[in-house]
């Protein structure tokens, strides 16, 4: 595409005045990397955002069920968060502090520690990272390799841990990995329970037991070919992998086996944590205590923040062993403290669970009316709807082939109906809910009304 004449006449500083969404999309295509992704699905330019609603330059309002990929736990421009950050700005508080101590940081640290399992609180240490979850993953792997002196790492099929060189090596999705040669070596993948598409072709409790037994037998087999790992990393609820909650039995088995073999267990709570699942941490459903917890996204209260929380027994680092210029984001720590205090309240988490049940109940009712939905799953306000090709050949479990094409059509039609949702999972076939945790019941039902209307229309078209 070519820029309009008025843009071409401007100097290199791009001082023109675009008016429409299309104008901004043209300019973005000329200046930003080809790696950009969201604008290809949502071709608009945003100017306002409040709660669960966003507005583009043309005055169109959209219901936002993406919310920064789950970053905005309290929605856009929450009044309490805004007030806290404005107060810091008005009082000339330090905003960039590297890893120096401040009262704001001290409060953030002790608030987060107070929300850990009681057994972990007395021994917890925190490492602030560069402000993305990817860096927290890399930091945790470095920590565990340093502490154990070992080199291999166990990850799980379907897992997503970021796009950095080390983090991507732990990620299941092959699309991005196949284009980057020589990723971090000695990463071994184990099967993750996924009842609808069970890796053992069993499904249900039998599939979960098979995953548990395979994990334990491989790690305890002297002929497995895998040296004792420096760490085992998993998501208690896989996000990009398709919103797949790990069964309690599986999480408990991984914790038991890693303890028996003295292997640090890392839980990646970057997307499923901070109340998203209906518990502050998703691993709490299994009543386990991991060695390392990765937290990012919502923990910064809309601002960039990333931390590794770990058992002090692993703290074998020397000063400067892991660093990052922007690991002292004071606005994020102040805003994040507001989020932790609000989200951790039992009544808040109970409402998250209630809203999640409403959402999945409506979606399951929709599933019974159409032919293109194969499975509904999730916990709290982390839900997934898997689309399938009703004309495809079922597998051994009776599950129809995943259809990324149908999911993409649903996503596009939702956007045209002013609803923003993201998809993921195998073949991009799973539509995901990552709305604000304090989304109103009214907005939740509005989203479901739009979604149901779109799915019914797409289903009719597929049947033609």
C-alpha positions in Angstrom: 0.0 0.0 0.0 1.1 3.6 -0.7 0.8 6.5 1.6 -1.8 9.1 0.8 -0.5 12.3 -1.0 -0.8 14.3 2.2 1.5 11.9 4.0 4.0 11.7 1.2 4.4 15.5 1.2 5.4 15.5 4.9 9.0 15.4 6.1 10.6 12.3 7.5 9.2 13.0 11.0 5.8 11.9 9.8 4.1 15.1 10.9 0.9 14.4 8.8 -2.4 14.0 10.4 -4.1 10.6 9.7 -7.8 10.6 10.3 -9.1 7.0 9.8 -8.0 3.6 11.0 -6.9 2.8 7.5 -4.6 5.8 7.5 -2.9 4.6 10.6 -2.6 1.1 9.4 -0.8 2.3 6.2 1.7 4.3 8.3 2.2 1.4 10.7 2.9 -1.0 7.8 5.6 1.3 6.5 7.4 1.8 9.8 7.0 -1.2 12.0 8.4 -4.7 11.7 6.8 -7.4 9.7 6.6 -9.4 13.0 3.7 -7.2 14.2 0.7 -9.4 14.7 -2.4 -7.9 16.5 -3.0 -5.1 13.9 -3.4 -7.8 11.2 -6.5 -9.1 13.2 -7.6 -5.8 14.6 -7.0 -3.0 12.1 -7.8 0.0 14.2 -6.0 2.8 16.1 -7.1 3.3 19.7 -7.5 6.6 21.4 -9.5 5.9 24.5 -10.0 3.0 27.0 -12.1 2.7 30.1 -12.9 -0.5 32.0 -13.8 -3.2 29.4 -14.3 -0.8 26.6 -11.9 0.7 24.0 -12.5 3.4 21.3 -10.8 3.9 18.0 -10.0 7.1 16.1 -13.2 6.9 14.2 -15.3 6.8 17.4 -16.1 3.1 17.3 -16.4 1.4 20.7 -15.4 -2.2 21.2 -15.8 -4.6 24.1 -12.3 -5.7 25.0 -12.0 -9.4 25.9 -8.3 -9.4 25.2 -7.2 -6.7 27.7 -3.5 -6.8 26.8 -3.4 -10.6 26.7 -4.6 -10.7 30.3 -2.4 -7.9 31.5 -5.2 -5.6 32.5 -6.6 -7.5 35.5 -8.8 -4.4 36.5 -9.5 -3.3 33.0 -8.4 0.0 31.3 -7.7 3.1 33.4 -8.9 1.7 36.8 -9.5 4.8 39.0 -7.5 3.5 42.0 -4.6 2.6 39.8 -4.6 5.9 38.0 -4.8 7.8 41.3 -1.8 5.8 42.7 0.3 6.5 39.7 -0.7 10.2 39.4 0.2 10.7 43.1 3.7 9.3 42.4 4.2 11.6 39.4 2.9 14.7 41.3 5.2 14.0 44.3 8.4 13.6 42.1 8.9 10.0 43.2 11.7 8.2 41.5 10.4 6.3 38.6 13.5 4.5 37.3 15.6 2.9 40.1 17.4 -0.2 38.6 17.4 -2.6 41.6 17.8 0.1 44.3 15.4 0.0 47.2 12.4 2.3 47.6 9.4 2.3 50.0 7.2 1.5 47.0 9.3 -1.5 46.1 9.4 -2.7 49.7 5.6 -2.7 49.9 5.2 -4.5 46.6 7.7 -7.2 47.6 6.1 -7.8 51.0 2.5 -7.8 49.6 3.5 -10.4 47.0 5.3 -12.6 49.6 2.2 -12.4 51.8 0.1 -14.0 49.0 2.4 -17.0 48.6 1.7 -20.4 50.2 2.5 -20.2 53.9 5.3 -22.7 53.7 7.0 -20.6 51.0 6.7 -17.2 52.7 9.6 -17.5 55.2 12.0 -18.8 52.5 10.9 -16.7 49.5 13.3 -14.5 47.5 12.4 -12.3 44.5 14.4 -11.3 41.4 13.0 -8.4 39.4 13.6 -8.9 35.7 13.5 -6.9 32.5 9.8 -6.1 32.1 8.5 -9.1 30.1 7.6 -12.6 31.1 10.2 -14.0 28.6 13.0 -12.6 30.8 11.5 -14.1 33.9 11.6 -17.5 32.2 15.2 -17.0 31.1 16.2 -15.8 34.6 14.5 -18.8 36.2 16.3 -21.3 34.0 19.7 -19.6 34.7 18.9 -19.7 38.4 18.1 -23.4 38.4 21.1 -24.3 36.3 23.4 -22.3 38.6 21.9 -23.8 41.7 22.0 -27.5 40.5 24.9 -27.5 38.2 22.8 -29.4 35.7 22.1 -28.6 32.1 18.9 -30.2 30.8 15.3 -28.9 31.3 11.9 -30.6 31.1 9.1 -28.7 29.4 5.7 -29.8 28.1 4.0 -30.1 24.8 1.6 -27.1 24.3 3.5 -24.9 26.7 4.2 -21.3 26.0 7.0 -19.5 27.8 7.9 -16.5 25.6 9.7 -15.5 22.5 13.2 -15.0 23.8 15.9 -17.4 22.6 15.9 -19.4 25.7 12.2 -19.1 26.5 11.2 -20.1 23.0 13.3 -23.3 23.3 10.9 -24.3 26.1 7.8 -23.5 24.1 5.9 -26.2 22.3 4.6 -24.3 19.3 6.8 -25.2 16.3 5.9 -22.4 13.9 8.2 -19.8 15.4 10.9 -22.3 16.5 11.3 -23.9 13.1 12.6 -20.6 11.7 15.3 -20.1 14.4 18.1 -22.7 14.3 20.2 -23.8 17.3 17.9 -22.9 20.1 18.9 -23.8 23.7 20.0 -27.5 23.7 18.9 -30.3 26.1 15.3 -29.3 26.4 13.1 -32.4 26.6 9.3 -32.3 26.1 6.8 -34.4 28.0 3.1 -35.0 27.2 0.7 -32.6 29.0 -2.9 -33.8 29.8 -5.3 -32.6 27.2 -8.4 -34.7 27.5 -10.1 -33.6 24.3 -7.0 -34.4 22.3 -5.2 -36.8 24.6 -1.6 -37.5 23.6 -2.1 -41.2 24.5 -5.5 -41.4 22.7 -7.2 -42.2 26.1 -8.8 -39.0 27.3 -10.3 -38.3 30.7 -8.9 -39.7 33.9 -7.1 -42.5 32.0 -5.3 -40.0 29.9 -4.2 -38.0 33.0 -2.9 -41.1 34.7 -0.9 -42.0 31.6 0.7 -38.6 31.6 1.5 -38.9 35.3 3.0 -42.4 34.9 5.0 -41.5 31.8 6.5 -38.4 33.5 7.5 -40.4 36.6 8.8 -43.5 34.7 10.9 -41.4 32.3 12.5 -39.3 35.1 13.2 -42.4 37.2 14.4 -44.7 34.3 18.2 -45.0 34.3 18.0 -45.8 30.6 15.7 -42.9 29.6 18.5 -41.0 27.9 17.7 -37.8 29.8 20.1 -36.6 32.4 18.7 -35.4 35.7 17.3 -31.9 34.7 18.1 -28.6 36.2 14.4 -27.8 36.3 10.9 -28.8 35.2 8.8 -25.9 33.9 5.0 -25.9 33.2 1.9 -23.7 33.1 -0.8 -24.8 35.6 -3.2 -23.6 32.8 -1.7 -23.6 29.4 -2.6 -20.3 27.7 -1.4 -20.0 24.2 -1.5 -23.8 24.0 -5.3 -23.6 24.1 -6.5 -22.8 27.6 -5.9 -26.3 29.0 -6.0 -26.6 32.8 -3.7 -29.2 34.3 -5.6 -31.7 36.3 -4.9 -31.6 40.1 -3.5 -35.2 40.0 -1.0 -34.2 37.3 0.3 -31.1 39.2 0.6 -33.1 42.4 2.5 -35.9 40.6 4.9 -33.5 39.0 5.5 -31.9 42.4 6.0 -35.2 44.2 8.4 -36.6 41.6 10.5 -33.4 41.4 10.8 -33.4 45.2 11.8 -37.0 45.3 14.5 -36.4 42.7 15.6 -32.9 43.9 14.6 -31.2 40.7 13.3 -27.6 41.0 9.7 -27.2 39.8 9.0 -23.9 38.0 5.4 -22.9 37.6 4.7 -20.3 34.9 1.9 -18.1 36.2 2.6 -15.3 33.8 -0.9 -15.5 32.1 -2.9 -17.7 34.5 -1.8 -16.0 37.7 -2.9 -13.0 39.7 -6.5 -14.1 40.0 -7.2 -15.1 36.4 -8.1 -18.7 37.4 -10.3 -17.7 40.3 -7.4 -18.3 42.7 -4.6 -15.9 43.1 -2.2 -18.5 41.7 -3.6 -21.3 39.5 -1.3 -23.9 41.2 -3.2 -23.4 44.4 -6.0 -25.6 43.0 -3.6 -28.5 43.5 -2.4 -27.5 47.0 1.2 -27.7 46.0 4.2 -25.5 46.8 6.6 -25.0 43.8 10.2 -24.0 44.0 9.9 -21.1 41.5 7.0 -19.0 40.5 7.1 -16.8 37.4 4.8 -13.7 37.5 4.4 -10.9 34.9 1.5 -9.4 32.9 -1.2 -8.4 35.5 1.3 -8.1 38.4 2.3 -4.6 37.0 -1.2 -3.1 37.2 -1.1 -2.2 33.4 2.6 -1.3 33.6 5.6 -3.5 32.5 6.8 -5.7 35.4 8.2 -9.2 35.6 9.5 -11.2 38.7 10.8 -14.5 39.7 9.8 -15.7 43.1 11.8 -18.7 44.4 13.0 -20.7 47.4 16.1 -19.2 48.9 17.8 -22.6 48.8 18.3 -21.9 45.1 19.9 -18.5 45.7 23.4 -19.4 44.5 23.7 -16.4 42.2 26.6 -13.9 42.6 25.9 -10.1 42.5 25.0 -9.1 38.9 24.2 -12.7 37.8 21.0 -11.5 36.3 20.2 -7.9 35.5 18.0 -5.6 33.5 18.0 -1.8 33.1 14.2 -1.5 33.5 13.8 -3.9 36.5 13.0 -1.0 38.8 9.7 0.2 37.3 8.2 2.1 40.3 4.9 2.9 38.6 4.4 -0.8 37.9 5.2 -1.7 41.5 2.8 0.9 42.9 0.0 -0.1 40.5 0.8 -3.8 41.0 0.3 -3.4 44.8 -3.2 -2.0 44.1 -4.0 -5.0 41.9 -2.7 -7.5 44.5 -4.6 -6.0 47.3 -7.9 -5.9 45.3 -7.6 -9.2 43.4 -6.5 -11.3 46.4 -9.7 -10.6 48.4 -11.7 -13.8 48.8 -14.9 -12.1 47.6 -13.2 -10.8 44.5 -11.9 -14.2 43.6 -15.2 -15.8 44.3 -16.8 -13.4 41.8 -14.2 -14.3 39.2 -15.1 -18.0 39.6 -18.8 -17.1 39.4 -18.4 -15.2 36.2 -16.3 -18.0 34.7 -19.1 -20.5 35.5 -21.6 -18.2 33.8 -19.4 -17.9 30.7 -18.7 -21.6 30.3 -22.4 -22.5 31.0 -23.5 -20.2 28.2 -20.8 -21.5 25.9 -21.7 -25.1 26.6 -25.3 -24.3 25.8 -24.2 -22.8 22.6 -22.0 -25.9 21.9 -25.2 -28.0 21.9 -26.8 -25.8 19.3 -24.0 -25.7 16.7 -21.7 -28.2 14.9 -18.5 -26.1 14.9 -17.6 -26.1 18.7 -15.7 -29.2 19.9 -14.8 -28.4 23.5 -15.3 -25.7 26.2 -12.8 -25.5 29.1 -11.0 -23.3 31.6 -11.0 -22.0 35.1 -12.2 -18.6 36.4 -12.0 -16.0 33.7 -9.5 -18.0 31.6 -11.7 -19.9 29.2 -11.3 -21.5 25.8 -13.7 -22.5 23.1 -12.2 -24.9 20.6 -13.6 -24.8 17.0 -13.7 -27.9 14.8 -14.4 -28.8 11.3 -17.8 -30.7 11.5 -17.1 -32.2 8.1 -13.7 -33.7 9.1 -12.8 -37.2 10.2 -13.0 -37.8 14.0 -10.0 -39.2 15.7 -9.9 -42.3 18.0 -11.6 -40.3 20.8 -14.3 -39.0 18.5 -12.8 -35.5 18.5 -13.2 -33.6 15.2 -10.2 -31.9 13.5 -9.3 -28.5 15.0 -10.2 -25.7 12.6 -8.2 -22.5 12.7 -10.0 -21.3 9.7 -13.4 -21.4 11.4 -11.9 -19.8 14.5 -10.4 -17.0 12.4 -13.8 -16.4 10.8 -15.4 -16.2 14.2 -12.8 -13.8 15.5 -13.1 -11.5 12.4 -16.9 -11.4 12.7 -16.7 -10.7 16.4 -14.4 -7.8 15.6 -17.0 -6.5 13.0 -19.6 -6.7 15.8 -17.3 -4.7 18.1 -15.9 -7.5 20.2 -12.2 -8.1 20.5 -11.1 -11.6 21.3 -7.9 -13.5 20.6 -7.4 -17.1 19.5 -4.7 -19.7 20.2 -4.2 -23.4 20.7 -3.3 -26.0 18.2 -3.8 -24.7 14.7 -5.1 -21.4 16.2 -8.5 -23.1 16.7 -9.2 -21.9 20.3 -11.0 -18.6 21.0 -9.8 -17.4 24.4 -11.4 -15.2 27.1 -8.9 -12.9 28.8 -11.2 -10.1 29.9 -10.8 -7.8 32.9 -11.3 -9.8 36.1 -13.7 -7.1 37.3 -15.8 -7.1 34.1 -19.4 -6.3 34.9 -22.1 -9.0 34.6 -23.7 -6.8 32.0 -20.6 -6.6 29.9 -20.0 -10.3 30.3 -23.5 -11.0 28.9 -23.1 -8.5 26.1 -19.9 -10.4 25.1 -21.8 -13.7 25.2 -24.7 -12.3 23.1 -22.3 -11.1 20.4 -20.3 -14.3 20.5 -23.4 -16.5 20.3 -24.8 -14.5 17.4 -21.6 -14.7 15.4 -21.0 -18.5 16.1 -24.6 -19.3 15.0 -24.1 -17.4 11.7 -20.8 -19.0 11.0 -22.2 -22.4 11.8 -25.0 -21.9 9.3 -22.5 -20.9 6.6 -20.4 -23.9 7.3 -23.4 -26.2 6.9 -24.3 -24.8 3.4 
